[in-house]
Each structure stands twice: as C-alpha cells, then as structure tokens.
C-alpha cells in the first residue's frame, strides 16, 4: 500500500520549523512586532519585549531559548 501524496506545510530540521509554515510564522511575528531585525538584510532575529509578553500568553517559555548561535 502506498502513502497518499499529502501536502506537508512544515518541516522540522535541527529543532527549527521550516517550510511554508515557518516562513508564514516569521512574517506574522515580524508584522506583529514580536520579533525584529537590526537591519533589513540581517538574517538574525531577536524577540522584542512585546514578543516576550505575547509568547508568554501562548504558554511559550522563551527562557529555554538561551543565546544559542544558529
């Protein structure tokens, strides 16, 4: 029996969400001001103070993130 060809909107890679879902989340969080960049061309993001509060409301403990380098 073969698996149906299902659309997969996300992919986990080294503990990160990739794919279209990951892209949509980043775009949404940037628009909401939950995350930001120092420079538009920079690939590095940081969580804003607004983001800290909003992620906490969602039950996400951002203290688990630490200062990991990607």
PQR file of N, CA, C, O and H, with PARSE charges and radii, in Angstrom:
ATOM      1  N   UNK A   1       0.855  -1.178   0.000 -0.4000 1.5000
ATOM      2  CA  UNK A   1       0.000   0.000   0.000 -0.0000 2.0000
ATOM      3  C   UNK A   1       0.896   1.234   0.000  0.5500 1.7000
ATOM      4  O   UNK A   1       1.799   1.342   0.829 -0.5500 1.4000
ATOM      5  N   UNK A   2       0.659   2.148  -0.903 -0.4000 1.5000
ATOM      6  CA  UNK A   2       1.476   3.359  -0.977 -0.0000 2.0000
ATOM      7  C   UNK A   2       0.835   4.491  -0.185  0.5500 1.7000
ATOM      8  O   UNK A   2      -0.383   4.550  -0.017 -0.5500 1.4000
ATOM      9  H   UNK A   2      -0.075   2.061  -1.577  0.4000 1.0000
ATOM     10  N   UNK A   3       1.695   5.389   0.297 -0.4000 1.5000
ATOM     11  CA  UNK A   3       1.217   6.550   1.043 -0.0000 2.0000
ATOM     12  C   UNK A   3       0.605   7.564   0.085  0.5500 1.7000
ATOM     13  O   UNK A   3       1.096   7.741  -1.030 -0.5500 1.4000
ATOM     14  H   UNK A   3       2.684   5.341   0.160  0.4000 1.0000
ATOM     15  N   UNK A   4      -0.461   8.228   0.512 -0.4000 1.5000
ATOM     16  CA  UNK A   4      -1.013   9.284  -0.340 -0.0000 2.0000
ATOM     17  C   UNK A   4      -0.033  10.453  -0.395  0.5500 1.7000
ATOM     18  O   UNK A   4       0.694  10.700   0.568 -0.5500 1.4000
ATOM     19  H   UNK A   4      -0.859   8.084   1.418  0.4000 1.0000
ATOM     20  N   UNK A   5      -0.009  11.156  -1.489 -0.4000 1.5000
ATOM     21  CA  UNK A   5       0.859  12.310  -1.650 -0.0000 2.0000
ATOM     22  C   UNK A   5       0.190  13.510  -0.981  0.5500 1.7000
ATOM     23  O   UNK A   5      -0.588  14.223  -1.614 -0.5500 1.4000
ATOM     24  H   UNK A   5      -0.599  10.956  -2.271  0.4000 1.0000
ATOM     25  N   UNK A   6       0.495  13.729   0.297 -0.4000 1.5000
ATOM     26  CA  UNK A   6      -0.116  14.807   1.065 -0.0000 2.0000
ATOM     27  C   UNK A   6       0.790  16.027   1.092  0.5500 1.7000
ATOM     28  O   UNK A   6       2.013  15.901   1.143 -0.5500 1.4000
ATOM     29  H   UNK A   6       1.127  13.149   0.810  0.4000 1.0000
ATOM     30  N   UNK A   7       0.191  17.193   1.059 -0.4000 1.5000
ATOM     31  CA  UNK A   7       0.928  18.444   1.177 -0.0000 2.0000
ATOM     32  C   UNK A   7       1.493  18.546   2.584  0.5500 1.7000
ATOM     33  O   UNK A   7       0.770  18.332   3.558 -0.5500 1.4000
ATOM     34  H   UNK A   7      -0.803  17.296   1.017  0.4000 1.0000
ATOM     35  N   UNK A   8       2.763  18.866   2.702 -0.4000 1.5000
ATOM     36  CA  UNK A   8       3.416  18.994   4.004 -0.0000 2.0000
ATOM     37  C   UNK A   8       3.898  20.435   4.163  0.5500 1.7000
ATOM     38  O   UNK A   8       4.935  20.802   3.612 -0.5500 1.4000
ATOM     39  H   UNK A   8       3.350  19.039   1.912  0.4000 1.0000
ATOM     40  N   UNK A   9       3.144  21.266   4.922 -0.4000 1.5000
ATOM     41  CA  UNK A   9       3.464  22.684   5.014 -0.0000 2.0000
ATOM     42  C   UNK A   9       4.629  23.031   5.935  0.5500 1.7000
ATOM     43  O   UNK A   9       5.065  24.182   5.956 -0.5500 1.4000
ATOM     44  H   UNK A   9       2.301  20.968   5.370  0.4000 1.0000
ATOM     45  N   UNK A  10       5.142  22.070   6.693 -0.4000 1.5000
ATOM     46  CA  UNK A  10       6.224  22.369   7.623 -0.0000 2.0000
ATOM     47  C   UNK A  10       7.202  21.211   7.673  0.5500 1.7000
ATOM     48  O   UNK A  10       6.870  20.068   7.358 -0.5500 1.4000
ATOM     49  H   UNK A  10       4.787  21.135   6.675  0.4000 1.0000
ATOM     50  N   UNK A  11       8.411  21.541   8.075 -0.4000 1.5000
ATOM     51  CA  UNK A  11       9.450  20.528   8.198 -0.0000 2.0000
ATOM     52  C   UNK A  11      10.294  20.862   9.417  0.5500 1.7000
ATOM     53  O   UNK A  11      10.718  22.006   9.587 -0.5500 1.4000
ATOM     54  H   UNK A  11       8.681  22.469   8.330  0.4000 1.0000
ATOM     55  N   UNK A  12      10.542  19.869  10.267 -0.4000 1.5000
ATOM     56  CA  UNK A  12      11.418  20.072  11.407 -0.0000 2.0000
ATOM     57  C   UNK A  12      12.838  19.741  10.997  0.5500 1.7000
ATOM     58  O   UNK A  12      13.105  18.682  10.428 -0.5500 1.4000
ATOM     59  H   UNK A  12      10.198  18.940  10.129  0.4000 1.0000
ATOM     60  N   UNK A  13      13.741  20.654  11.291 -0.4000 1.5000
ATOM     61  CA  UNK A  13      15.146  20.469  10.943 -0.0000 2.0000
ATOM     62  C   UNK A  13      15.986  21.044  12.079  0.5500 1.7000
ATOM     63  O   UNK A  13      15.977  22.255  12.302 -0.5500 1.4000
ATOM     64  H   UNK A  13      13.525  21.514  11.753  0.4000 1.0000
ATOM     65  N   UNK A  14      16.700  20.201  12.790 -0.4000 1.5000
ATOM     66  CA  UNK A  14      17.531  20.649  13.915 -0.0000 2.0000
ATOM     67  C   UNK A  14      16.721  21.474  14.918  0.5500 1.7000
ATOM     68  O   UNK A  14      17.223  22.463  15.452 -0.5500 1.4000
ATOM     69  H   UNK A  14      16.708  19.217  12.609  0.4000 1.0000
ATOM     70  N   UNK A  15      15.488  21.079  15.173 -0.4000 1.5000
ATOM     71  CA  UNK A  15      14.655  21.768  16.149 -0.0000 2.0000
ATOM     72  C   UNK A  15      14.044  23.072  15.660  0.5500 1.7000
ATOM     73  O   UNK A  15      13.503  23.831  16.462 -0.5500 1.4000
ATOM     74  H   UNK A  15      15.080  20.276  14.739  0.4000 1.0000
ATOM     75  N   UNK A  16      14.117  23.347  14.373 -0.4000 1.5000
ATOM     76  CA  UNK A  16      13.548  24.562  13.794 -0.0000 2.0000
ATOM     77  C   UNK A  16      12.392  24.193  12.875  0.5500 1.7000
ATOM     78  O   UNK A  16      12.374  23.111  12.288 -0.5500 1.4000
ATOM     79  H   UNK A  16      14.557  22.730  13.721  0.4000 1.0000
ATOM     80  N   UNK A  17      11.432  25.097  12.754 -0.4000 1.5000
ATOM     81  CA  UNK A  17      10.331  24.875  11.821 -0.0000 2.0000
ATOM     82  C   UNK A  17      10.703  25.507  10.489  0.5500 1.7000
ATOM     83  O   UNK A  17      10.993  26.701  10.416 -0.5500 1.4000
ATOM     84  H   UNK A  17      11.447  25.976  13.231  0.4000 1.0000
ATOM     85  N   UNK A  18      10.692  24.712   9.455 -0.4000 1.5000
ATOM     86  CA  UNK A  18      10.996  25.212   8.120 -0.0000 2.0000
ATOM     87  C   UNK A  18       9.766  25.140   7.236  0.5500 1.7000
ATOM     88  O   UNK A  18       8.652  24.931   7.718 -0.5500 1.4000
ATOM     89  H   UNK A  18      10.456  23.742   9.514  0.4000 1.0000
ATOM     90  N   UNK A  19       9.970  25.310   5.968 -0.4000 1.5000
ATOM     91  CA  UNK A  19       8.878  25.213   5.011 -0.0000 2.0000
ATOM     92  C   UNK A  19       7.986  26.438   5.031  0.5500 1.7000
ATOM     93  O   UNK A  19       8.322  27.462   5.626 -0.5500 1.4000
ATOM     94  H   UNK A  19      10.875  25.479   5.577  0.4000 1.0000
ATOM     95  N   UNK A  20       6.855  26.321   4.376 -0.4000 1.5000
ATOM     96  CA  UNK A  20       5.914  27.438   4.250 -0.0000 2.0000
ATOM     97  C   UNK A  20       5.396  27.891   5.614  0.5500 1.7000
ATOM     98  O   UNK A  20       5.244  29.089   5.849 -0.5500 1.4000
ATOM     99  H   UNK A  20       6.582  25.489   3.892  0.4000 1.0000
ATOM    100  N   UNK A  21       5.123  26.939   6.518 -0.4000 1.5000
ATOM    101  CA  UNK A  21       4.629  27.310   7.846 -0.0000 2.0000
ATOM    102  C   UNK A  21       5.654  28.164   8.585  0.5500 1.7000
ATOM    103  O   UNK A  21       5.303  29.187   9.173 -0.5500 1.4000
ATOM    104  H   UNK A  21       5.246  25.965   6.327  0.4000 1.0000
ATOM    105  N   UNK A  22       6.910  27.752   8.558 -0.4000 1.5000
ATOM    106  CA  UNK A  22       7.958  28.529   9.217 -0.0000 2.0000
ATOM    107  C   UNK A  22       8.053  29.935   8.652  0.5500 1.7000
ATOM    108  O   UNK A  22       8.190  30.905   9.398 -0.5500 1.4000
ATOM    109  H   UNK A  22       7.195  26.921   8.081  0.4000 1.0000
ATOM    110  N   UNK A  23       7.980  30.040   7.339 -0.4000 1.5000
ATOM    111  CA  UNK A  23       8.039  31.335   6.669 -0.0000 2.0000
ATOM    112  C   UNK A  23       6.853  32.219   7.059  0.5500 1.7000
ATOM    113  O   UNK A  23       7.024  33.411   7.316 -0.5500 1.4000
ATOM    114  H   UNK A  23       7.869  29.252   6.734  0.4000 1.0000
ATOM    115  N   UNK A  24       5.662  31.641   7.102 -0.4000 1.5000
ATOM    116  CA  UNK A  24       4.468  32.404   7.485 -0.0000 2.0000
ATOM    117  C   UNK A  24       4.534  32.861   8.940  0.5500 1.7000
ATOM    118  O   UNK A  24       4.112  33.972   9.263 -0.5500 1.4000
ATOM    119  H   UNK A  24       5.523  30.673   6.893  0.4000 1.0000
ATOM    120  N   UNK A  25       5.061  32.007   9.818 -0.4000 1.5000
ATOM    121  CA  UNK A  25       5.195  32.384  11.227 -0.0000 2.0000
ATOM    122  C   UNK A  25       6.155  33.562  11.375  0.5500 1.7000
ATOM    123  O   UNK A  25       5.850  34.526  12.078 -0.5500 1.4000
ATOM    124  H   UNK A  25       5.403  31.105   9.555  0.4000 1.0000
ATOM    125  N   UNK A  26       7.305  33.491  10.724 -0.4000 1.5000
ATOM    126  CA  UNK A  26       8.278  34.583  10.805 -0.0000 2.0000
ATOM    127  C   UNK A  26       7.662  35.881  10.286  0.5500 1.7000
ATOM    128  O   UNK A  26       7.786  36.923  10.931 -0.5500 1.4000
ATOM    129  H   UNK A  26       7.553  32.708  10.153  0.4000 1.0000
ATOM    130  N   UNK A  27       7.012  35.833   9.151 -0.4000 1.5000
ATOM    131  CA  UNK A  27       6.388  37.028   8.579 -0.0000 2.0000
ATOM    132  C   UNK A  27       5.352  37.610   9.535  0.5500 1.7000
ATOM    133  O   UNK A  27       5.319  38.820   9.756 -0.5500 1.4000
ATOM    134  H   UNK A  27       6.912  34.987   8.627  0.4000 1.0000
ATOM    135  N   UNK A  28       4.514  36.759  10.098 -0.4000 1.5000
ATOM    136  CA  UNK A  28       3.479  37.212  11.025 -0.0000 2.0000
ATOM    137  C   UNK A  28       4.085  37.817  12.287  0.5500 1.7000
ATOM    138  O   UNK A  28       3.644  38.873  12.741 -0.5500 1.4000
ATOM    139  H   UNK A  28       4.541  35.775   9.919  0.4000 1.0000
ATOM    140  N   UNK A  29       5.090  37.157  12.854 -0.4000 1.5000
ATOM    141  CA  UNK A  29       5.722  37.661  14.080 -0.0000 2.0000
ATOM    142  C   UNK A  29       6.430  38.993  13.831  0.5500 1.7000
ATOM    143  O   UNK A  29       6.423  39.864  14.700 -0.5500 1.4000
ATOM    144  H   UNK A  29       5.447  36.299  12.485  0.4000 1.0000
ATOM    145  N   UNK A  30       7.043  39.162  12.650 -0.4000 1.5000
ATOM    146  CA  UNK A  30       7.664  40.444  12.301 -0.0000 2.0000
ATOM    147  C   UNK A  30       6.604  41.535  12.191  0.5500 1.7000
ATOM    148  O   UNK A  30       6.783  42.632  12.719 -0.5500 1.4000
ATOM    149  H   UNK A  30       7.048  38.454  11.944  0.4000 1.0000
ATOM    150  N   UNK A  31       5.502  41.239  11.507 -0.4000 1.5000
ATOM    151  CA  UNK A  31       4.426  42.221  11.332 -0.0000 2.0000
ATOM    152  C   UNK A  31       3.796  42.616  12.660  0.5500 1.7000
ATOM    153  O   UNK A  31       3.408  43.771  12.842 -0.5500 1.4000
ATOM    154  H   UNK A  31       5.357  40.347  11.078  0.4000 1.0000
ATOM    155  N   UNK A  32       3.688  41.671  13.591 -0.4000 1.5000
ATOM    156  CA  UNK A  32       3.093  41.943  14.898 -0.0000 2.0000
ATOM    157  C   UNK A  32       4.070  42.633  15.847  0.5500 1.7000
ATOM    158  O   UNK A  32       3.674  43.133  16.900 -0.5500 1.4000
ATOM    159  H   UNK A  32       4.003  40.733  13.443  0.4000 1.0000
ATOM    160  N   UNK A  33       5.362  42.659  15.463 -0.4000 1.5000
ATOM    161  CA  UNK A  33       6.368  43.267  16.324 -0.0000 2.0000
ATOM    162  C   UNK A  33       6.845  42.353  17.435  0.5500 1.7000
ATOM    163  O   UNK A  33       7.431  42.816  18.413 -0.5500 1.4000
ATOM    164  H   UNK A  33       5.683  42.253  14.607  0.4000 1.0000
ATOM    165  N   UNK A  34       6.600  41.062  17.294 -0.4000 1.5000
ATOM    166  CA  UNK A  34       7.032  40.095  18.308 -0.0000 2.0000
ATOM    167  C   UNK A  34       8.506  39.757  18.155  0.5500 1.7000
ATOM    168  O   UNK A  34       9.181  39.440  19.134 -0.5500 1.4000
ATOM    169  H   UNK A  34       6.124  40.686  16.500  0.4000 1.0000
ATOM    170  N   UNK A  35       9.004  39.824  16.926 -0.4000 1.5000
ATOM    171  CA  UNK A  35      10.412  39.628  16.637 -0.0000 2.0000
ATOM    172  C   UNK A  35      10.852  40.772  15.739  0.5500 1.7000
ATOM    173  O   UNK A  35      10.020  41.431  15.116 -0.5500 1.4000
ATOM    174  H   UNK A  35       8.456  40.081  16.130  0.4000 1.0000
ATOM    175  N   UNK A  36      12.159  41.011  15.668 -0.4000 1.5000
ATOM    176  CA  UNK A  36      12.663  42.120  14.856 -0.0000 2.0000
ATOM    177  C   UNK A  36      14.082  41.810  14.382  0.5500 1.7000
ATOM    178  O   UNK A  36      14.724  40.860  14.831 -0.5500 1.4000
ATOM    179  H   UNK A  36      12.836  40.475  16.173  0.4000 1.0000
ATOM    180  N   UNK A  37      14.542  42.647  13.459 -0.4000 1.5000
ATOM    181  CA  UNK A  37      15.910  42.579  12.940 -0.0000 2.0000
ATOM    182  C   UNK A  37      16.552  43.943  13.168  0.5500 1.7000
ATOM    183  O   UNK A  37      15.865  44.964  13.158 -0.5500 1.4000
ATOM    184  H   UNK A  37      14.021  43.419  13.094  0.4000 1.0000
ATOM    185  N   UNK A  38      17.863  43.962  13.374 -0.4000 1.5000
ATOM    186  CA  UNK A  38      18.561  45.243  13.478 -0.0000 2.0000
ATOM    187  C   UNK A  38      18.680  45.909  12.116  0.5500 1.7000
ATOM    188  O   UNK A  38      18.714  47.135  12.013 -0.5500 1.4000
ATOM    189  H   UNK A  38      18.421  43.132  13.382  0.4000 1.0000
ATOM    190  N   UNK A  39      18.743  45.085  11.068 -0.4000 1.5000
ATOM    191  CA  UNK A  39      18.917  45.578   9.706 -0.0000 2.0000
ATOM    192  C   UNK A  39      18.053  44.721   8.786  0.5500 1.7000
ATOM    193  O   UNK A  39      18.007  43.505   8.968 -0.5500 1.4000
ATOM    194  H   UNK A  39      18.715  44.089  11.152  0.4000 1.0000
ATOM    195  N   UNK A  40      17.368  45.307   7.810 -0.4000 1.5000
ATOM    196  CA  UNK A  40      16.502  44.513   6.925 -0.0000 2.0000
ATOM    197  C   UNK A  40      17.208  43.362   6.212  0.5500 1.7000
ATOM    198  O   UNK A  40      16.590  42.340   5.917 -0.5500 1.4000
ATOM    199  H   UNK A  40      17.406  46.295   7.662  0.4000 1.0000
ATOM    200  N   UNK A  41      18.508  43.529   5.933 -0.4000 1.5000
ATOM    201  CA  UNK A  41      19.256  42.478   5.244 -0.0000 2.0000
ATOM    202  C   UNK A  41      19.800  41.411   6.195  0.5500 1.7000
ATOM    203  O   UNK A  41      20.318  40.386   5.752 -0.5500 1.4000
ATOM    204  H   UNK A  41      19.011  44.360   6.172  0.4000 1.0000
ATOM    205  N   UNK A  42      19.683  41.655   7.504 -0.4000 1.5000
ATOM    206  CA  UNK A  42      20.207  40.721   8.503 -0.0000 2.0000
ATOM    207  C   UNK A  42      19.322  39.487   8.591  0.5500 1.7000
ATOM    208  O   UNK A  42      18.096  39.597   8.562 -0.5500 1.4000
ATOM    209  H   UNK A  42      19.262  42.488   7.864  0.4000 1.0000
ATOM    210  N   UNK A  43      19.930  38.324   8.698 -0.4000 1.5000
ATOM    211  CA  UNK A  43      19.174  37.078   8.847 -0.0000 2.0000
ATOM    212  C   UNK A  43      18.915  36.754  10.314  0.5500 1.7000
ATOM    213  O   UNK A  43      18.147  35.842  10.619 -0.5500 1.4000
ATOM    214  H   UNK A  43      20.926  38.235   8.722  0.4000 1.0000
ATOM    215  N   UNK A  44      19.548  37.491  11.224 -0.4000 1.5000
ATOM    216  CA  UNK A  44      19.391  37.231  12.649 -0.0000 2.0000
ATOM    217  C   UNK A  44      18.203  38.014  13.199  0.5500 1.7000
ATOM    218  O   UNK A  44      18.035  39.199  12.909 -0.5500 1.4000
ATOM    219  H   UNK A  44      20.172  38.232  10.976  0.4000 1.0000
ATOM    220  N   UNK A  45      17.397  37.343  13.984 -0.4000 1.5000
ATOM    221  CA  UNK A  45      16.196  37.932  14.573 -0.0000 2.0000
ATOM    222  C   UNK A  45      16.324  37.933  16.087  0.5500 1.7000
ATOM    223  O   UNK A  45      17.054  37.124  16.659 -0.5500 1.4000
ATOM    224  H   UNK A  45      17.533  36.381  14.219  0.4000 1.0000
ATOM    225  N   UNK A  46      15.620  38.836  16.723 -0.4000 1.5000
ATOM    226  CA  UNK A  46      15.558  38.807  18.184 -0.0000 2.0000
ATOM    227  C   UNK A  46      14.107  38.986  18.617  0.5500 1.7000
ATOM    228  O   UNK A  46      13.282  39.525  17.879 -0.5500 1.4000
ATOM    229  H   UNK A  46      15.027  39.494  16.258  0.4000 1.0000
ATOM    230  N   UNK A  47      13.819  38.527  19.814 -0.4000 1.5000
ATOM    231  CA  UNK A  47      12.468  38.641  20.369 -0.0000 2.0000
ATOM    232  C   UNK A  47      12.362  39.986  21.074  0.5500 1.7000
ATOM    233  O   UNK A  47      13.201  40.322  21.909 -0.5500 1.4000
ATOM    234  H   UNK A  47      14.489  38.089  20.414  0.4000 1.0000
ATOM    235  N   UNK A  48      11.346  40.744  20.742 -0.4000 1.5000
ATOM    236  CA  UNK A  48      11.121  42.052  21.351 -0.0000 2.0000
ATOM    237  C   UNK A  48      10.448  41.877  22.713  0.5500 1.7000
ATOM    238  O   UNK A  48       9.999  40.785  23.059 -0.5500 1.4000
ATOM    239  H   UNK A  48      10.664  40.471  20.063  0.4000 1.0000
ATOM    240  N   UNK A  49      10.386  42.964  23.476 -0.4000 1.5000
ATOM    241  CA  UNK A  49       9.707  42.884  24.772 -0.0000 2.0000
ATOM    242  C   UNK A  49       8.219  42.579  24.568  0.5500 1.7000
ATOM    243  O   UNK A  49       7.618  41.860  25.366 -0.5500 1.4000
ATOM    244  H   UNK A  49      10.752  43.851  23.195  0.4000 1.0000
ATOM    245  N   UNK A  50       7.627  43.124  23.501 -0.4000 1.5000
ATOM    246  CA  UNK A  50       6.233  42.796  23.171 -0.0000 2.0000
ATOM    247  C   UNK A  50       6.116  41.309  22.869  0.5500 1.7000
ATOM    248  O   UNK A  50       5.179  40.648  23.316 -0.5500 1.4000
ATOM    249  H   UNK A  50       8.115  43.709  22.853  0.4000 1.0000
ATOM    250  N   UNK A  51       7.074  40.787  22.107 -0.4000 1.5000
ATOM    251  CA  UNK A  51       7.082  39.364  21.775 -0.0000 2.0000
ATOM    252  C   UNK A  51       7.187  38.488  23.012  0.5500 1.7000
ATOM    253  O   UNK A  51       6.520  37.458  23.110 -0.5500 1.4000
ATOM    254  H   UNK A  51       7.835  41.324  21.744  0.4000 1.0000
ATOM    255  N   UNK A  52       8.030  38.899  23.959 -0.4000 1.5000
ATOM    256  CA  UNK A  52       8.170  38.133  25.202 -0.0000 2.0000
ATOM    257  C   UNK A  52       6.811  37.977  25.879  0.5500 1.7000
ATOM    258  O   UNK A  52       6.447  36.884  26.313 -0.5500 1.4000
ATOM    259  H   UNK A  52       8.573  39.736  23.878  0.4000 1.0000
ATOM    260  N   UNK A  53       6.070  39.073  25.966 -0.4000 1.5000
ATOM    261  CA  UNK A  53       4.755  39.045  26.617 -0.0000 2.0000
ATOM    262  C   UNK A  53       3.764  38.176  25.839  0.5500 1.7000
ATOM    263  O   UNK A  53       3.021  37.391  26.428 -0.5500 1.4000
ATOM    264  H   UNK A  53       6.365  39.961  25.614  0.4000 1.0000
ATOM    265  N   UNK A  54       3.761  38.323  24.516 -0.4000 1.5000
ATOM    266  CA  UNK A  54       2.811  37.570  23.691 -0.0000 2.0000
ATOM    267  C   UNK A  54       3.124  36.076  23.676  0.5500 1.7000
ATOM    268  O   UNK A  54       2.210  35.254  23.736 -0.5500 1.4000
ATOM    269  H   UNK A  54       4.365  38.961  24.038  0.4000 1.0000
ATOM    270  N   UNK A  55       4.408  35.715  23.595 -0.4000 1.5000
ATOM    271  CA  UNK A  55       4.771  34.302  23.628 -0.0000 2.0000
ATOM    272  C   UNK A  55       4.414  33.696  24.988  0.5500 1.7000
ATOM    273  O   UNK A  55       3.987  32.544  25.066 -0.5500 1.4000
ATOM    274  H   UNK A  55       5.150  36.383  23.545  0.4000 1.0000
ATOM    275  N   UNK A  56       4.592  34.482  26.061 -0.4000 1.5000
ATOM    276  CA  UNK A  56       4.229  34.002  27.395 -0.0000 2.0000
ATOM    277  C   UNK A  56       2.725  33.715  27.462  0.5500 1.7000
ATOM    278  O   UNK A  56       2.313  32.717  28.054 -0.5500 1.4000
ATOM    279  H   UNK A  56       4.939  35.417  25.998  0.4000 1.0000
ATOM    280  N   UNK A  57       1.901  34.585  26.859 -0.4000 1.5000
ATOM    281  CA  UNK A  57       0.449  34.359  26.828 -0.0000 2.0000
ATOM    282  C   UNK A  57       0.100  33.047  26.129  0.5500 1.7000
ATOM    283  O   UNK A  57      -0.899  32.408  26.457 -0.5500 1.4000
ATOM    284  H   UNK A  57       2.235  35.395  26.378  0.4000 1.0000
ATOM    285  N   UNK A  58       0.936  32.650  25.158 -0.4000 1.5000
ATOM    286  CA  UNK A  58       0.718  31.396  24.424 -0.0000 2.0000
ATOM    287  C   UNK A  58       1.294  30.187  25.162  0.5500 1.7000
ATOM    288  O   UNK A  58       1.187  29.054  24.693 -0.5500 1.4000
ATOM    289  H   UNK A  58       1.748  33.170  24.891  0.4000 1.0000
ATOM    290  N   UNK A  59       1.903  30.441  26.318 -0.4000 1.5000
ATOM    291  CA  UNK A  59       2.484  29.349  27.090 -0.0000 2.0000
ATOM    292  C   UNK A  59       3.867  28.939  26.609  0.5500 1.7000
ATOM    293  O   UNK A  59       4.333  27.843  26.918 -0.5500 1.4000
ATOM    294  H   UNK A  59       1.989  31.362  26.698  0.4000 1.0000
ATOM    295  N   UNK A  60       4.526  29.815  25.854 -0.4000 1.5000
ATOM    296  CA  UNK A  60       5.863  29.524  25.337 -0.0000 2.0000
ATOM    297  C   UNK A  60       6.896  30.147  26.264  0.5500 1.7000
ATOM    298  O   UNK A  60       6.930  31.364  26.445 -0.5500 1.4000
ATOM    299  H   UNK A  60       4.148  30.705  25.603  0.4000 1.0000
ATOM    300  N   UNK A  61       7.739  29.300  26.850 -0.4000 1.5000
ATOM    301  CA  UNK A  61       8.779  29.746  27.773 -0.0000 2.0000
ATOM    302  C   UNK A  61      10.032  30.085  26.975  0.5500 1.7000
ATOM    303  O   UNK A  61      10.828  29.202  26.654 -0.5500 1.4000
ATOM    304  H   UNK A  61       7.712  28.311  26.703  0.4000 1.0000
ATOM    305  N   UNK A  62      10.205  31.366  26.656 -0.4000 1.5000
ATOM    306  CA  UNK A  62      11.341  31.753  25.825 -0.0000 2.0000
ATOM    307  C   UNK A  62      12.667  31.688  26.577  0.5500 1.7000
ATOM    308  O   UNK A  62      13.727  31.792  25.961 -0.5500 1.4000
ATOM    309  H   UNK A  62       9.558  32.083  26.917  0.4000 1.0000
ATOM    310  N   UNK A  63      12.624  31.517  27.897 -0.4000 1.5000
ATOM    311  CA  UNK A  63      13.880  31.381  28.643 -0.0000 2.0000
ATOM    312  C   UNK A  63      14.615  30.106  28.242  0.5500 1.7000
ATOM    313  O   UNK A  63      15.812  29.972  28.494 -0.5500 1.4000
ATOM    314  H   UNK A  63      11.763  31.433  28.397  0.4000 1.0000
ATOM    315  N   UNK A  64      13.901  29.170  27.620 -0.4000 1.5000
ATOM    316  CA  UNK A  64      14.529  27.932  27.159 -0.0000 2.0000
ATOM    317  C   UNK A  64      15.364  28.146  25.902  0.5500 1.7000
ATOM    318  O   UNK A  64      16.137  27.269  25.515 -0.5500 1.4000
ATOM    319  H   UNK A  64      12.928  29.278  27.416  0.4000 1.0000
ATOM    320  N   UNK A  65      15.217  29.299  25.266 -0.4000 1.5000
ATOM    321  CA  UNK A  65      15.944  29.571  24.034 -0.0000 2.0000
ATOM    322  C   UNK A  65      17.419  29.809  24.311  0.5500 1.7000
ATOM    323  O   UNK A  65      18.275  29.308  23.581 -0.5500 1.4000
ATOM    324  H   UNK A  65      14.590  30.011  25.581  0.4000 1.0000
ATOM    325  N   UNK A  66      17.726  30.565  25.353 -0.4000 1.5000
ATOM    326  CA  UNK A  66      19.116  30.869  25.658 -0.0000 2.0000
ATOM    327  C   UNK A  66      19.717  31.782  24.616  0.5500 1.7000
ATOM    328  O   UNK A  66      19.011  32.542  23.953 -0.5500 1.4000
ATOM    329  H   UNK A  66      17.032  30.972  25.946  0.4000 1.0000
ATOM    330  N   UNK A  67      21.020  31.702  24.478 -0.4000 1.5000
ATOM    331  CA  UNK A  67      21.716  32.543  23.494 -0.0000 2.0000
ATOM    332  C   UNK A  67      22.424  31.671  22.473  0.5500 1.7000
ATOM    333  O   UNK A  67      23.586  31.898  22.136 -0.5500 1.4000
ATOM    334  H   UNK A  67      21.594  31.085  25.016  0.4000 1.0000
ATOM    335  N   UNK A  68      21.704  30.671  21.986 -0.4000 1.5000
ATOM    336  CA  UNK A  68      22.265  29.749  21.000 -0.0000 2.0000
ATOM    337  C   UNK A  68      22.616  30.488  19.726  0.5500 1.7000
ATOM    338  O   UNK A  68      21.918  31.419  19.323 -0.5500 1.4000
ATOM    339  H   UNK A  68      20.760  30.487  22.260  0.4000 1.0000
ATOM    340  N   UNK A  69      23.693  30.072  19.100 -0.4000 1.5000
ATOM    341  CA  UNK A  69      24.066  30.639  17.802 -0.0000 2.0000
ATOM    342  C   UNK A  69      23.646  29.675  16.723  0.5500 1.7000
ATOM    343  O   UNK A  69      23.928  28.479  16.802 -0.5500 1.4000
ATOM    344  H   UNK A  69      24.260  29.316  19.428  0.4000 1.0000
ATOM    345  N   UNK A  70      22.969  30.194  15.709 -0.4000 1.5000
ATOM    346  CA  UNK A  70      22.486  29.351  14.610 -0.0000 2.0000
ATOM    347  C   UNK A  70      23.518  29.244  13.516  0.5500 1.7000
ATOM    348  O   UNK A  70      23.285  28.574  12.510 -0.5500 1.4000
ATOM    349  H   UNK A  70      22.740  31.165  15.645  0.4000 1.0000
TER
END
